[in-house]
Amino acid sequence: MRKTGLLLLLFPLLASCGVVHSVTGEKRYTIASPAMEPTLPLDSKITATVVKPGSYQPVDGDIVVFKAPAEWDPDKTGTARIYRVVAIGGETIACCDAGRIQRNGKPIDEPYLKVPGVNEPFPGVTLPAGSLFVLGDNRAHSADSTVHGPVLADTVIGVVKTD
């Protein structure tokens, strides 16, 4: 009974320090860029389910937190990046069909975009196994895979909860 009482007293303190999120496999982030608006507004707080390095199983549409590769992080800030997965290894991604992204030759539905149908054309690329093509929902303000190229799925450190 004493241990339970002690835990009940410590839980709020641990939660306020962010320790509970570590214990529960979640991590909090503050959105520092408009790249994922309107889904994740600038300065909003989000929770991501932590994934062990190399254990992420890619799913189109996931919003992922990943450790930026060197070419994405020239200033070597080590800042995690948060973008939406639009294609995974083995898929071909291209733009555009009337401003819409094409995956495997078919336009994809993207109801989450800040401005639907506004994409800068980019050449088609077939992703190697273990790679992800990630884009921001606010395409006009997003330095994503259209600029830097694909990222490795092994760099994913979290999956954002949007519910």
VOBA-1610 file (N, C-alpha, C; in pm, whole numbers, padded with zeros to 5 digits, always signed):
BEGIN
Met+00082-00120+00000Met+00000+00000+00000Met+00087+00127+00000Arg+00199+00123+00073Arg+00288+00240+00076Arg+00345+00269-00061Lys+00381+00163-00137Lys+00437+00183-00270Lys+00335+00247-00362Thr+00211+00203-00356Thr+00105+00259-00440Thr+00086+00407-00408Gly+00082+00441-00280Gly+00067+00580-00239Gly+00182+00666-00288Leu+00304+00613-00278Leu+00421+00686-00325Leu+00414+00709-00476Leu+00373+00607-00551Leu+00360+00621-00696Leu+00254+00725-00731Leu+00142+00724-00659Leu+00037+00822-00686Leu+00086+00964-00660Leu+00172+00980-00561Leu+00229+01113-00533Leu+00333+01153-00637Leu+00414+01058-00682Leu+00521+01089-00777Leu+00472+01102-00921Phe+00363+01036-00958Phe+00316+01035-01096Phe+00298+01175-01154Pro+00227+01267-01084Pro+00212+01402-01142Pro+00346+01473-01161Leu+00439+01454-01066Leu+00571+01516-01079Leu+00645+01460-01200Leu+00643+01328-01213Leu+00709+01265-01327Leu+00645+01306-01458Ala+00513+01316-01460Ala+00443+01355-01583Ala+00481+01497-01623Ser+00491+01587-01525Ser+00524+01725-01559Ser+00667+01738-01612Cys+00752+01643-01580Cys+00891+01646-01627Cys+00908+01571-01759Gly+00804+01507-01808Gly+00813+01433-01932Gly+00860+01291-01915Val+00890+01248-01793Val+00940+01114-01769Val+00834+01010-01801Val+00710+01037-01767Val+00604+00939-01791Val+00593+00907-01938His+00610+01005-02024His+00604+00978-02167His+00712+00879-02208Ser+00830+00891-02148Ser+00937+00796-02179Ser+00900+00656-02132Val+00840+00650-02016Val+00801+00521-01960Val+00690+00457-02044Thr+00599+00539-02096Thr+00486+00486-02173Thr+00516+00470-02321Gly+00636+00506-02366Gly+00671+00492-02506Gly+00621+00605-02594Glu+00602+00721-02534Glu+00558+00838-02610Glu+00655+00953-02585Lys+00659+01044-02681Lys+00743+01162-02666Lys+00668+01282-02720Arg+00683+01396-02653Arg+00616+01520-02694Arg+00712+01603-02778Tyr+00655+01671-02877Tyr+00731+01761-02964Tyr+00651+01889-02981Thr+00722+01998-03006Thr+00660+02125-03041Thr+00686+02148-03189Ile+00583+02179-03264Ile+00596+02202-03408Ile+00661+02338-03430Ala+00780+02336-03492Ala+00860+02458-03508Ala+00859+02512-03650Ser+00771+02459-03735Ser+00768+02499-03875Ser+00624+02492-03926Pro+00589+02574-04025Pro+00454+02566-04082Pro+00440+02453-04185Ala+00542+02370-04203Ala+00543+02268-04309Ala+00429+02168-04301Met+00377+02141-04181Met+00271+02040-04167Met+00134+02102-04140Glu+00120+02234-04161Glu-00012+02297-04145Glu-00103+02253-04258Pro-00230+02239-04239Pro-00306+02269-04118Pro-00312+02153-04019Thr-00261+02037-04056Thr-00271+01920-03969Thr-00202+01943-03836Leu-00079+01995-03839Leu-00002+02022-03718Leu+00040+02169-03720Pro-00042+02256-03660Pro-00014+02400-03665Pro+00117+02438-03596Leu+00178+02543-03645Leu+00299+02599-03588Leu+00281+02620-03438Asp+00380+02582-03360Asp+00384+02594-03214Asp+00289+02500-03139Ser+00221+02411-03211Ser+00135+02316-03141Ser+00220+02206-03077Lys+00165+02141-02978Lys+00231+02030-02909Lys+00170+01901-02960Ile+00255+01805-02995Ile+00206+01677-03046Ile+00272+01564-02968Thr+00209+01448-02975Thr+00264+01329-02910Thr+00293+01226-03018Ala+00412+01167-03009Ala+00449+01061-03103Ala+00476+00933-03025Thr+00434+00822-03082Thr+00468+00693-03026Thr+00611+00662-03067Val+00695+00637-02969Val+00836+00611-02996Val+00851+00473-03060Val+00935+00466-03164Val+00968+00336-03225Val+01118+00314-03211Lys+01154+00191-03187Lys+01295+00157-03175Lys+01360+00171-03313Pro+01485+00214-03316Pro+01554+00227-03445Pro+01546+00098-03526Gly+01503+00114-03651Gly+01494-00001-03741Gly+01367-00081-03730Ser+01276-00045-03637Ser+01155-00126-03619Ser+01029-00067-03685Tyr+01040+00054-03741Tyr+00923+00116-03805Tyr+00882+00039-03929Gln+00754+00004-03935Gln+00696-00060-04052Gln+00618+00046-04130Pro+00671+00091-04245Pro+00613+00206-04316Pro+00470+00183-04363Val+00390+00289-04348Val+00252+00291-04395Val+00230+00426-04463Asp+00182+00423-04588Asp+00149+00548-04657Asp+00050+00626-04572Gly+00077+00755-04558Gly-00012+00842-04482Gly+00031+00867-04339Asp+00120+00784-04284Asp+00171+00808-04148Asp+00241+00942-04141Ile+00228+01008-04028Ile+00309+01126-03999Ile+00419+01076-03907Val+00543+01093-03952Val+00656+01036-03880Val+00753+01143-03830Val+00819+01110-03722Val+00929+01189-03669Val+01054+01111-03705Phe+01151+01179-03766Phe+01273+01108-03803Phe+01395+01194-03775Lys+01505+01125-03754Lys+01634+01192-03735Lys+01681+01235-03874Ala+01700+01363-03891Ala+01735+01416-04022Ala+01872+01367-04067Pro+01879+01312-04190Pro+02010+01275-04244Pro+02094+01401-04267Ala+02224+01384-04283Ala+02317+01498-04297Ala+02273+01595-04407Glu+02227+01542-04522Glu+02189+01632-04632Glu+02063+01713-04600Trp+01985+01672-04501Trp+01868+01747-04457Trp+01904+01846-04347Asp+02022+01833-04291Asp+02060+01908-04171Asp+02199+01970-04187Pro+02217+02063-04285Pro+02350+02118-04310Pro+02408+02194-04191Asp+02322+02248-04105Asp+02370+02322-03988Asp+02401+02230-03870Lys+02379+02101-03890Lys+02406+02000-03787Lys+02336+02032-03655Thr+02209+02067-03664Thr+02132+02099-03544Thr+02083+01973-03472Gly+02070+01864-03548Gly+02020+01740-03488Gly+01871+01743-03462Thr+01803+01844-03515Thr+01660+01858-03494Thr+01584+01748-03567Ala+01492+01685-03496Ala+01406+01585-03559Ala+01313+01656-03657Arg+01276+01587-03763Arg+01184+01641-03864Arg+01053+01562-03859Ile+00945+01629-03895Ile+00813+01567-03892Ile+00745+01591-04026Tyr+00718+01481-04097Tyr+00653+01488-04229Tyr+00562+01368-04248Arg+00481+01375-04355Arg+00388+01267-04389Arg+00452+01173-04492Val+00437+01044-04470Val+00485+00943-04565Val+00386+00936-04681Val+00435+00960-04804Val+00348+00950-04922Val+00387+00835-05013Ala+00505+00777-04991Ala+00544+00658-05068Ala+00650+00582-04988Ile+00648+00450-05006Ile+00742+00363-04935Ile+00821+00280-05036Gly+00924+00213-04987Gly+01010+00133-05073Gly+00933+00046-05171Gly+00975+00050-05298Gly+00909-00027-05403Gly+00803+00052-05479Glu+00758+00164-05424Glu+00657+00246-05490Glu+00726+00354-05574Thr+00653+00402-05677Thr+00701+00511-05760Thr+00617+00633-05730Ile+00683+00746-05708Ile+00614+00871-05675Ile+00655+00976-05777Ala+00558+01059-05818Ala+00585+01164-05917Ala+00481+01274-05901Cys+00509+01387-05964Cys+00413+01495-05967Cys+00421+01559-06105Cys+00321+01570-06172Cys+00187+01596-06125Cys+00084+01549-06228Asp-00034+01528-06180Asp-00152+01504-06261Asp-00253+01608-06216Ala-00263+01716-06290Ala-00348+01830-06252Ala-00314+01878-06111Gly-00184+01883-06081Gly-00139+01931-05951Gly-00141+01827-05842Arg-00178+01705-05874Arg-00188+01599-05772Arg-00068+01503-05781Ile-00023+01460-05664Ile+00084+01362-05655Ile+00033+01229-05709Gln+00121+01159-05780Gln+00088+01025-05831Gln+00175+00921-05761Arg+00110+00817-05712Arg+00182+00704-05655Arg+00150+00584-05743Asn+00255+00522-05795Asn+00238+00408-05886Asn+00146+00441-06003Gly+00160+00566-06055Gly+00086+00607-06173Gly-00057+00653-06149Lys-00103+00654-06024Lys-00240+00695-05993Lys-00239+00813-05897Pro-00323+00915-05926Pro-00330+01030-05835Pro-00377+00984-05696Ile-00318+01042-05593Ile-00361+01007-05458Ile-00448+01117-05399Asp-00541+01077-05317Asp-00630+01169-05249Asp-00557+01223-05126Glu-00549+01355-05114Glu-00479+01417-05001Glu-00568+01524-04937Pro-00670+01482-04862Pro-00764+01578-04802Pro-00701+01665-04693Tyr-00584+01630-04648Tyr-00516+01701-04538Tyr-00436+01821-04586Leu-00419+01841-04716Leu-00335+01949-04767Leu-00389+02087-04731Lys-00297+02180-04703Lys-00337+02317-04676Lys-00402+02379-04800Val-00338+02359-04916Val-00393+02406-05043Val-00395+02287-05138Pro-00510+02223-05156Pro-00516+02103-05241Pro-00477+02131-05385Gly-00410+02033-05446Gly-00377+02041-05588Gly-00266+02136-05624Val-00192+02186-05524Val-00082+02277-05552Val+00048+02206-05515Asn+00113+02152-05615Asn+00240+02084-05595Asn+00335+02127-05705Glu+00459+02147-05669Glu+00561+02174-05769Glu+00596+02043-05838Pro+00602+02043-05971Pro+00638+01919-06041Pro+00776+01868-05999Phe+00787+01737-05989Phe+00916+01674-05966Phe+00918+01544-06044Pro+01036+01501-06087Pro+01044+01379-06168Pro+01010+01255-06085Gly+00958+01155-06154Gly+00924+01031-06086Gly+01046+00961-06031Val+01029+00897-05918Val+01136+00820-05857Val+01076+00692-05799Thr+01142+00580-05825Thr+01103+00455-05762Thr+01191+00438-05640Leu+01128+00425-05526Leu+01202+00420-05400Leu+01262+00283-05376Pro+01390+00280-05338Pro+01451+00152-05301Pro+01390+00100-05172Ala+01402-00029-05149Ala+01353-00090-05025Ala+01411-00015-04905Gly+01327+00004-04805Gly+01373+00071-04683Gly+01373+00221-04689Ser+01320+00280-04799Ser+01318+00425-04814Ser+01176+00479-04802Leu+01167+00606-04768Leu+01039+00676-04756Leu+01047+00807-04833Phe+00938+00844-04899Phe+00925+00976-04959Phe+00829+01051-04869Val+00876+01158-04807Val+00796+01232-04710Val+00772+01374-04760Leu+00650+01422-04736Leu+00612+01557-04778Leu+00540+01627-04665Gly+00551+01761-04663Gly+00473+01841-04569Gly+00333+01861-04624Asp+00237+01882-04536Asp+00098+01908-04578Asp+00082+02051-04632Asn+00175+02138-04599Asn+00175+02276-04646Asn+00289+02286-04748Arg+00263+02235-04867Arg+00368+02214-04968Arg+00446+02341-05002Ala+00383+02457-04995Ala+00451+02582-05029Ala+00557+02620-04925His+00550+02560-04806His+00643+02594-04698His+00708+02470-04640Ser+00751+02380-04728Ser+00803+02252-04681Ser+00928+02211-04759Ala+01040+02200-04689Ala+01163+02149-04750Ala+01170+02000-04719Asp+01107+01922-04805Asp+01085+01780-04780Asp+01159+01694-04881Ser+01106+01576-04912Ser+01173+01486-05007Ser+01180+01542-05148Thr+01096+01639-05182Thr+01106+01701-05315Thr+01234+01783-05326Val+01287+01827-05212Val+01410+01906-05208Val+01531+01818-05175His+01515+01733-05073His+01628+01659-05019His+01634+01511-05060Gly+01529+01461-05120Gly+01526+01320-05156Gly+01468+01233-05046Pro+01459+01103-05072Pro+01399+01011-04975Pro+01482+01000-04847Val+01418+00950-04741Val+01487+00919-04616Val+01475+00770-04590Leu+01563+00719-04509Leu+01557+00577-04474Leu+01454+00554-04364Ala+01379+00447-04377Ala+01281+00413-04274Ala+01349+00390-04139Asp+01475+00349-04142Asp+01550+00326-04018Asp+01573+00454-03938Thr+01553+00572-04000Thr+01574+00697-03927Thr+01450+00741-03851Val+01336+00671-03872Val+01212+00707-03803Val+01225+00672-03655Ile+01194+00773-03570Ile+01202+00753-03426Ile+01065+00766-03358Gly+00962+00803-03436Gly+00828+00813-03378Gly+00722+00826-03485Val+00600+00788-03447Val+00482+00803-03532Val+00383+00891-03456Val+00341+00999-03522Val+00255+01099-03457Val+00113+01046-03446Lys+00055+01070-03328Lys-00086+01039-03304Lys-00167+01162-03345Thr-00261+01146-03435Thr-00341+01261-03478Thr-00485+01254-03431Asp-00523+01149-03364Asp-00663+01135-03315Asp-00683+01210-03187
//
